[in-house]
Structure formats: C-alpha cells, structure tokens
Amino acid sequence: MAATRSRSKLLWDVISYVVLVGLAFIAIAPIVWTFLTSLKFEEDIVTRTMQYIPSRITFENYVKLWNQSGYPVLVINSLIVTTTTVLLCLLTGTVAAYAFSRFQFKGRTQLMLGYLVVRMFPAVLMIIPLFIIMRQVGLLDSTIGLAIAYTSFLLPLFVWMLKGFFDAAPKELESAARIDGTTRLGAMFMVVIPIARNGLLATCVFVAIAAWNEFLFALMLTTSQGSRTWPVGLQLMVGEFQLPWGMLAAGGMISILPVIVLFAIVQRAMVAGLTAGAVKG
Amino acid sequence: MATLSINSVRKSFGAVEVLNNIDIEVEDGGFLVLLGPSGCGKSTLLAIIAGLENSSGGDILIGDKNVNDVHPKDRNIAMVFQSYALYPTMPVRRNIGFGLEMRKVAPKDREAAVQRAAELLQIEHLLDRKPGQLSGGQRQRVAMGRAIVRNPDLFLFDEPLSNLDAKLRVEMRTEIKRLHDRLGTTTVYVTHDQVEALTLGTKVAVMKGGVIQQLADPETIYDRPANMFVAGFIGSPTMNFLKGTLEQGDGGLVLRHAAGTLALAGLQQDVAGFVGREVTAGIRPEMLDSGDGPASLTGVVDVVEPTGPDTMVIASVGGQLITARLGPKDRPRPGEPLTLTVDTTAINLFDPVSGNRI
C-alpha cells in the first residue's frame, strides 16, 4: 500500500517537473535565442546548417542599431509614453479606486461594470474611433495622444486592481485619522496610500509594462519618427528586400532591459503587494 | 470637557431601523456605557456621536453646541477602536502625536505632550517601534495614548477590550477606570460585556433592537432591572426566573409555584394589581443560600460547578432550573434534595406577558 502510494507520488512528481520544465523552456528559449542571435555576425545568422552557439561574438549589431537606425529616439518616445500613461493612471485612477472602494453612491455598480465592459471589446474595435477622435483633437502622431489612448484601456485595469488593495486596508484606520483631524482625502493620502503602497507599486508596474510593450495602437496612432515607439520602429526595420535579423534581435534585447530593471527594483514590493490580503495577519 | 446630549436620534438603513428615538444625557465628566448584544445599534450610535455616520434624525450636542453638521475632525473628540486602528506605517511616537500634528501643534509641544501621555500609560520605551512590533496590550495602550494626548472634550471607546485575553482585559479595565478618575473626561463606552458596563459606568444604557431598554446607574440596572431582557442580560450566572401565581397568603403575599409556595415578605414593589395572576419572579443566584429559612425553595440538585470562590449549584425546583451561588465549602451531590433560603427583599417580579418589571 505504502509502496504504491509513494510510487504514484513519484510518478506525479516526475510528470509535474516535466510539464514545468517544458513550460519554462517555452518561456525562456525565445529570449535566449534572441540574445544569441544579437551577438552573431550577419553571415552566421542565415546559414546552411543551424548554428546554435555562435562560434564568434560581435557587438556590431548593438552599435549599428544605436548609431544608425534612430533607435534611441524610439526608446525615448516609449519612455515618455509609458511615464505619461502611468502618471495619468496614478492621478485619476487612485482617486477613482478609492471612491469605488469606500463610497456607496448611485450608479456605483453600473460604473464599475462599465469599466470592465470596456476591457471586453477587442482593441481593434476601438482603434478606428480613437483614430478619428485623435485626428480631430490634433493629438494624432504625438506621444501625449498615444499615452491618452493607452490610459483609456489601462485605466480600468488600474482602478480594479487598486480597488482590491484599498478594500484590504481597514476602514477603521480612516475613521481614526478623520477623528485625529484629517479630511477624507487627507486620510487617504496619509494613511491608506502608505498602507497600499506595495499594491500601488505593483499596479503601476503592471500598467507600465503594458504601455511599454504595446504595438497595435502605436502602429495606428503614430506616423512619424518623432512619436513612434520602439515596437513600431523595430517592425518598420523589416524592409521588402532586407531582414536585419541581428539588429532586430539587438533591439529586442535592449527593449526588455527596462522591464528587467524595473522588476529587479520592485520585485519584493510587488510580490508583497500581489499577495497582500491573501493571508490574514 | 463637556456634557453630551443625544436628543431623539434615529438611524435607518433603507427600511431597516437600527436606532429608534434615542435620548441620553451625559453630565460633564460622566461615563456612559452603551451595553447590548451585537446588532443592537450601540456601535452605530457611537459612530453618529463621532460624526463618522450621519443620523437620520435628531440632534447631538457636545457641550451646548449642536454638532450635527460638524466634521469628526472639528468635534474635538478622541476615539479608541476595537481593532485599535493604529497607523501601521508610523512609529508609536507619530501615531500618538498624529492628532496634534494635524492640528499644527509645534513639534516641541507635540513631543512634550506625547512624552507625558506615554509616561501616564507606561509606554515610553515603545515610542520608536512600529505597531506591528507590539503585543495586543501594548497596542491598546498606544491607542489610549493617542486618545488622551489631545485633551479632547469627549472620549469614545468602541469595545476596546474585546481583542485582549481575559487577564489583560481585567488589567486594562482597571487602567481605563483609573484614567477616567484622573482625567475626568466625559466618556462614552460601547461594550457587550456586562461586567465592564457595571464596573466602569456612571450611567448604563442597555440597548436591544435599536431601543434603550433601561438607562440608569449600574446599581439600579443590577438591583431593579426594568424588564426581563435587562435582568437576563446583566449578571453572571444570569438571574433565575421562577414562574408562579401571586397569591394573598395568611402572613402576606406568596408566590405559588410548581413545587410549593414562596413567602414574599419585604418585597420592594407595589404588586397589588397582580394578586391572583401569573407572575415571574427574578431571583439573583447570590440571593440564594443553602439551609432553611422563612422563605425557601426545595428542589433536587442537578449539576454542581465549583468555580473556586463559589460553588454554582443548579437545582430543579418543580421542573424549573434554578442556579444558586453557594459558598466554596457547600458541595451537594447531584440527585440529593436541597433546600435554599431566599433573600426576598431582593426579588423582582415581572409581568410574564410584557416582560416588564411590575
């Protein structure tokens, strides 16, 4: 009996490890492959026989990308768009999430549902109306316009996530703060937000990554080098008669750097934030 | 310091009425306890006094100022919450001084005030810790420090001792009483613990279903409860209710119950209108003693519960269970017959139909 049980447990362990290793491979392999490609000479990339590990290494792709293709401008544009999006969400979403979490007002449920419904439409559906609106208000082909477009579909996510963190902060704390002499907003800034800090950080990182990586809206709403973001810029490097694999790979590697750095900095706070409220205490 | 007047305060959530015409006056320096089972509306009333909730009608006056439309921060009150509600991100020092900080008191004066409050509560050594590093009792003290540091007109306590273990609860109860004696600030204290109510209050309001059942000083509440709910809610073990018929005997009134009669000499009530009718006699367990006397009950011992200083004996008197608080040496055995003498001067008679004291 005991032997069978331990054998079936072993079998389960083996199966779960195989599945996990398989999934990890699927997730990591493309990144490793991109990294290796970015270090290869152009003539080593397209070869008759597959070369997994490059026999010689070069940083030429990175240098060429940075100096000749206007990639720095793309990265800076992306940074501006991402920062603006996060700031917009932070300014409007925090107050909205707090109101949803704490007040019972008419139409509250409908409004929250509305926020969710916006997320249910495919992005493609919103692009054409957004394009027309942006053209009419003169925000087409601008980083601010793009940031506003991102906010329109990231804000609902931001508000819903943050509402969860605000819900987890005990209401008695605000009562105490209000008796101690703060206004409602004062209680939110001085007491609730410091408690929900990790959650706020996690939500911001989430929004930042989504804005940083976004491609479709950026492709439609920007037309010039002056406001293009890096995903669009990379895509436009693919020409009719050339496919600069090495530079594309280098661009990919550079663009995931900020995400990795961001994660490294806030990882602890983010994990704490995402699991907050999961365990009481 | 100030008086507190609660005038015809009502509160309803939709169709549900949680407070029904509450009228209470608290004198300057008084200690009002709102006592009742959960859901009786006592915490809601406290929240209305604090200004955290709006009433549906009626007035709250602190001193002679109507505060209906005054923000909590401008009512000059301080509150201690059941969960203590300490700001987890701030050290104890800032927690206590937060109210002063918000009122723009100069840092030097603030520091001095915090120090004084901390000394009073013996928590000086904890000032630089965060609330998460404190034990339950320490948090309780910090919460009280935050309340007293501002010298408010009114202290509000919302079940402050419920989260403490039994021993600490008794200690902190004494501490609160000492603090009130020393500071003399008008206080409203919400609890469901009748011992806290009786030991702390100068005035106790027993509430049920949003209605005040009785508002009186603790002695009156204990000795002459207004109805059977108050009688049963106050006291541990609870008051015995003995059903019977009130009759005019040879030597005075008697209660004829299932197992005989009980002479009611020295009764403190005017019950003339109830002669010949069903009544319920409320007898506190400590009004019973073993042995025979002019007024006595006989029954059979059912359960014996020694508690140390007392022995609780539950006996069946004509089918009705009666609890008696006997001396530590009294140890009857279950199944034995038992005669209990009754101190009839302390008996309360209730109308079994309305439940009210006759």
HADDOCK unambig.tbl for C-alpha pairs under 7 A between the chains (distance, minus, plus):
assign (segid A and resid 172 and name CA) (segid B and resid 85 and name CA) 5.75 0.50 0.50
assign (segid A and resid 173 and name CA) (segid B and resid 85 and name CA) 4.85 0.50 0.50
assign (segid A and resid 173 and name CA) (segid B and resid 86 and name CA) 6.84 0.50 0.50
assign (segid A and resid 173 and name CA) (segid B and resid 87 and name CA) 6.66 0.50 0.50
assign (segid A and resid 175 and name CA) (segid B and resid 52 and name CA) 6.71 0.50 0.50
assign (segid A and resid 176 and name CA) (segid B and resid 85 and name CA) 6.50 0.50 0.50
assign (segid A and resid 178 and name CA) (segid B and resid 72 and name CA) 6.08 0.50 0.50
assign (segid A and resid 178 and name CA) (segid B and resid 73 and name CA) 5.54 0.50 0.50
assign (segid A and resid 179 and name CA) (segid B and resid 72 and name CA) 5.03 0.50 0.50
assign (segid A and resid 179 and name CA) (segid B and resid 73 and name CA) 4.67 0.50 0.50
assign (segid A and resid 179 and name CA) (segid B and resid 77 and name CA) 6.85 0.50 0.50
assign (segid A and resid 179 and name CA) (segid B and resid 78 and name CA) 6.45 0.50 0.50
assign (segid A and resid 180 and name CA) (segid B and resid 73 and name CA) 6.02 0.50 0.50
assign (segid A and resid 180 and name CA) (segid B and resid 98 and name CA) 6.73 0.50 0.50
assign (segid A and resid 180 and name CA) (segid B and resid 99 and name CA) 4.24 0.50 0.50
assign (segid A and resid 181 and name CA) (segid B and resid 73 and name CA) 4.13 0.50 0.50
assign (segid A and resid 181 and name CA) (segid B and resid 99 and name CA) 5.83 0.50 0.50
assign (segid A and resid 181 and name CA) (segid B and resid 102 and name CA) 5.47 0.50 0.50
assign (segid A and resid 181 and name CA) (segid B and resid 103 and name CA) 6.55 0.50 0.50
assign (segid A and resid 182 and name CA) (segid B and resid 73 and name CA) 6.38 0.50 0.50
assign (segid A and resid 182 and name CA) (segid B and resid 102 and name CA) 6.46 0.50 0.50
assign (segid A and resid 191 and name CA) (segid B and resid 87 and name CA) 6.59 0.50 0.50
assign (segid A and resid 194 and name CA) (segid B and resid 89 and name CA) 6.65 0.50 0.50
assign (segid A and resid 195 and name CA) (segid B and resid 89 and name CA) 6.62 0.50 0.50
